[in-house]
Amino acid sequence: MPATVNVHEAKTQFSKLLERAHAGEEIIVAKAGKPYARLVKLEDPKPVRRQPGGWPGLAAIPDEVWFAPLPDDELDAWEGKYSNIL
């Protein structure tokens, strides 16, 4: 049978209630005498195996764009030639 606490007790004892829930106990928080929320331990997430090669074609930047020379004004900005403007 799960333990039931009122909202005030849950607020003042939250850390202890979390520890109890993490240990496997189910805690019911009641508001105005009626069950309102439940604290339970979360299951450990299952590790996700990454599938290599999932991005090709989705975010590809064509070589002619990637390796195109920058316009002079952008190149100057990257080289800090406009830093005295601000």
N, C-alpha and C positions, 0 to 999 in steps of 0.2 A: 504494500500500500504506500503510495507516494506521500511525502511530507507536505503539509500545506502551511504556508506562511502568508501573513497579510502584507500589503504593499509597504507599510511603514517598516515592518521587520525586514522585508526584502531590501529596502533602501539602506538600513543601518547595518545589516549583516551580509551585504552582497558578496564580498570576497569569500566569506566562509561558505555561503550557499553555492558559489561557483565551484569551490573545492569539493563540496559534497556531490554536486552534479557530475563533476569530472571523475569522481571516484565511482560513478555508476548509479548514484541515487537520483530518483526523479523528484523534483521539487515543483510544487504547484503554488503559484502566487495568486492570492485571492484579492479581489477588490470588492468592497461592500459585501463581503461574505460569499461571493460567487467566484468560481475559478476564472482567472483572467489570462494567465500565461503559464508556460511550463518551461522549466530549466532542465535540460538533459545533456548528457555528454554527446558531443559530435563524434561521428565515426572518423577515424583517420582517413585522409584522402588516399585513394589508390594512386600509386605513381603512374604517370602517363608516359608511355614510350613515345618518343618523338619519331615521326616518320620523315626521314630525309627526303628532300626533293619536292616538298609541297608548294614551293613558291614559283617555280619556273613558269613564265608566261603571265603571272599575276602582277608582278611589280617590275617587269623587265624594262630597263631604259636602253633604247637602241644606242649602239656605239656612236653613231653620228651625232647624237645629242650629248651623250656622256663625255665624249672626247672633243667636242667642238670648242674652239677657242672662245674665251670670254670676250664680250665687247669691252672696249677700252675703259669706259666709265666704271663697269663692274670690277675690272681688274684693278683699277686705281683704288676703288673702295676696299678691296681685299688687301691691297698693299698698304693701306692706311694713309693714302694721300689726301683723303678728305677728313681726317680726324680733327683738324683744326677748325672745321666749319661749325661743329656743334659747340 
